[in-house]
Structures are given as structure tokens and as C-alpha cells.
Amino acid sequence: MEEANYTHPSESELSDQLISEIQLVPATTGQRFLNYLIDNLLLQYGLSLLTGMAVGTLLAVLFPDYMLELSQSDDTWALLPFAYCVVIVNYVVYYTVCEKAFKGYTLGKLITGTRAIREDGNELTFKNALLRSLSRLVPFEVFSAFGGYPWHDSWTKTRVIKSR
């Protein structure tokens, strides 16, 4: 009796077969807009408040004379560069960490039942998540969603799909 020459498919071959059989349904424009609103409200009012207070406290400890002089000054624009840096860092860290650590989910995506994946259907890599986050910083990028896929999806070969 002859033994059958059967080779087991690799993990990536199985993944490709499964993905081809499962239809990945893109998230709607409304879902994506809600994701944007929820995540940005969290960023602007929650995370930025907390990290802004932490950065302010750190600056007061490290540079007390400068911060005292700044607090007594009428020049409210002097803190703008610090505030801008806090917002940018929060934005990149929030989206990158959430989309990688939570398998494509942010708070907004979790609430709306959507998640970010690569075009091939696999989970985002750290590089994908970071590049998506950095792409969002491009001026007027948010308006690119009106043309189909936002730039942060098309440039990074990722998609946001319905997860439930």
C-alpha cells in the first residue's frame, strides 16, 4: 500500500483560503464618521487634559522659574507650542497603540462595531498602525473620506470593516 503524498498547507495559505471565503464588509461612511467623533472627543477632552496636566506638572518641576514667569505673563500664546506637541503626540500614540494592541480597534471602532485590518485581511502590524496614525496628520486628510477611502487607508493598504 502506498502512502499518500499529502503536504499540510501553511498557516498563510489557510489564512488566504479563509479570507477568500469570508466576505469583508467595508464600514459605512456613517460608522467611520462616528469613529472619528468618538475617538477625537476622547482625545481632545480626556487624554489631552490628562497628559497636558502631566506635562505642565513636569515642566513646573523641571523649570519652576520659567513656568512661574510664564504663569504671570499676559502672553497666553507662549504655551501654544507645548499644547500643540501634546495634542500631536497623543494623537499618534492613541491611534497607534489602540489599533495595534487591540487588534484594529479604537474606542470609536469598538462602539460602532468596526475594526481596521490590512487589505489582505490580516491584523495590522505595528508599522501599519503607526503609518495610519502619521497619515492622519496630513492637512485636510479628514476630507479625503468623501472620495471613497481616506488617505490613511489607501496609503497604508488598510481598510476599516464591519466586525459584527
C-alpha positions in Angstrom: 0.0 0.0 0.0 1.3 3.4 -1.0 1.5 6.3 1.4 -0.3 9.4 0.1 2.0 12.4 -0.5 -0.1 14.9 1.3 1.5 18.2 2.4 -0.2 20.3 5.0 -1.0 23.8 3.9 1.0 26.6 5.6 -0.7 28.9 8.0 -0.7 31.8 5.5 -2.3 29.6 2.8 -5.0 28.6 5.3 -5.5 32.3 6.2 -5.7 33.2 2.5 -8.3 30.5 1.9 -10.4 31.5 4.9 -10.3 35.2 3.9 -11.4 34.4 0.4 -14.4 32.6 1.8 -15.3 35.3 4.3 -16.7 38.5 2.8 -15.1 41.5 4.4 -17.8 44.2 4.5 -16.5 47.8 4.5 -17.6 50.1 7.3 -20.2 52.6 6.2 -19.4 56.3 6.0 -21.7 56.9 9.0 -19.8 54.4 11.1 -16.5 55.9 10.1 -17.7 59.4 11.0 -18.9 58.2 14.4 -15.5 56.6 14.9 -13.9 59.9 14.2 -16.2 61.8 16.5 -15.9 59.4 19.4 -12.1 59.0 19.2 -11.4 62.7 18.7 -13.7 63.7 21.6 -11.8 61.2 23.8 -8.5 62.6 22.6 -9.4 66.3 22.9 -11.2 66.2 26.2 -9.9 63.2 28.0 -6.4 62.2 27.0 -5.2 65.7 26.2 -6.5 67.1 29.5 -4.6 64.3 31.5 -1.4 64.5 29.5 -1.5 68.3 29.4 -1.7 68.3 33.2 1.1 65.8 33.4 3.3 67.8 31.1 2.5 71.0 32.9 3.4 69.5 36.2 6.7 68.0 34.8 7.6 71.4 33.4 6.8 73.1 36.7 9.1 70.6 38.5 12.0 70.9 35.9 11.7 74.6 35.1 10.0 76.3 38.1 11.3 79.8 37.4 10.3 79.7 33.7 6.8 78.3 34.5 6.2 80.9 37.2 7.2 83.7 34.9 5.0 82.2 32.2 2.0 82.0 34.5 2.4 85.7 35.5 2.8 86.8 31.9 0.0 88.1 29.7 1.4 86.2 26.8 -1.0 83.2 26.6 0.4 82.2 23.2 3.7 81.1 24.8 2.1 77.8 25.8 0.8 77.1 22.3 3.8 75.1 21.2 3.6 72.9 24.3 -0.1 72.3 23.8 0.3 71.5 20.1 3.1 69.0 20.8 0.9 67.3 23.5 -2.0 67.0 21.0 0.1 65.6 18.2 1.9 63.1 20.4 -1.5 62.0 22.0 -3.0 61.6 18.5 -0.2 59.4 17.2 0.2 57.3 20.4 -3.6 56.8 20.9 -4.3 55.5 17.4 -1.1 53.5 17.1 -1.4 51.8 20.4 -5.1 51.1 20.2 -5.0 49.8 16.6 -2.1 47.5 17.2 -2.7 46.4 20.8 -6.4 45.9 20.4 -6.3 44.2 17.0 -7.6 47.1 14.9 -10.0 48.6 17.4 -10.1 52.0 19.0 -12.9 53.1 21.4 -14.8 54.5 18.5 -14.4 51.4 16.4 -15.4 49.2 19.3 -18.6 51.1 19.9 -19.6 51.1 16.2 -18.6 47.5 15.5 -15.8 48.2 13.1 -12.1 47.4 13.0 -9.0 48.2 10.9 -7.3 45.5 9.0 -4.8 45.1 6.2 -6.1 44.8 2.7 -5.1 41.1 2.7 -7.5 40.6 5.7 -4.8 40.1 8.3 -4.3 42.0 11.5 -2.5 45.3 11.5 1.2 45.3 12.2 2.8 48.0 14.3 4.1 49.6 11.1 0.6 49.7 9.6 -0.8 51.2 12.8 1.9 53.8 13.1 1.7 54.8 9.4 -2.1 55.1 9.6 -1.6 57.4 12.6 1.0 59.6 10.9 -1.1 59.8 7.7 -3.9 61.3 9.7 -1.7 64.3 10.5 -1.6 65.4 6.8 -3.6 68.6 6.5 -7.1 68.1 5.1 -6.7 64.3 5.3 -10.1 64.0 7.1 -11.8 65.3 3.9 -10.3 62.5 1.8 -13.0 60.2 3.2 -15.5 62.0 1.0 -13.7 60.5 -2.1 -14.2 56.8 -1.0 -11.3 55.5 1.1 -9.5 58.0 3.3 -5.8 58.6 2.6 -4.8 56.9 5.8 -6.4 53.7 4.4 -5.2 53.9 0.8 -1.6 55.0 1.6 -1.1 52.2 4.1 -3.1 49.5 2.2 -5.5 49.0 5.1 -9.3 49.1 5.4 -12.0 49.5 8.1 -14.5 46.8 8.1 -17.7 45.8 9.9 -16.7 43.4 12.7 -20.2 42.4 13.8 
